[in-house]
Amino acid sequence: MRHLPSGAPLDGLIIGGGDDIGTEHYESDVRAKVKSDPARDQLEIAWIEHALRQKLPLLGICRGAQLINVVSGGTLHIDIRKMRRRTYNRPGLLPTKQVFLVDGSTLAGICKRKKLRVNSLHHQAIARLGDGLRLVGRDLDDFTQAVESDSGRNIIGVQWHPEYLFYLPAQFALFRWLVGVSR
């Protein structure tokens, strides 16, 4: 069993944003140029596998959502910038992009919305969904923006950065959800 540095057991887990995920972890061209951190990939893959085995609540943010998908057998688009047609791929912390949530999804219930304004700092995105995940949020270009467990487990992945939008009740609600289900 994995424990925190304090020795306490882990009750829930957030995997945050960061560098690209190494292409060797999913079906892709391993020669593709990505800015990855192999040691971080290995560490976070081990933590996600632990959380899945132990049925711990799991929140993936940006890279974290992508990595949950990869660990579940899914794939990624290596670079979506040239694939965009209806939205700009300008990175920014402000909520400038729209995400449309699936009615009745856990995420829509948490956020109490069907449409969110979100920020965007990514250029990779989920391509094929991993096992046990369902798509619950898309942007105007039809890219996956949010996933959750298809079996009711406490797993949510969002492609944006709610930690920079905590002043918005729908975004802060994601962290309240994680704390609530981790008790």
Secondary structure, 3 states (H helix, E strand, C coil): CCECCCCCECCCEEECCCCECCHHHCCCCCCCCCCECHHHHHHHHHHHHHHHHHCCCEEEECHHHHHHHHHCCCCEECCCHHHCCCCCCCCEEEEEEEEEECCCCHHHHHHCCCEEEEEECCCCEECCCCCCEEEEEECCCCCEEEEEECCCCCEEEECCCHHHCCCCHHHHHHHHHHHHHCC
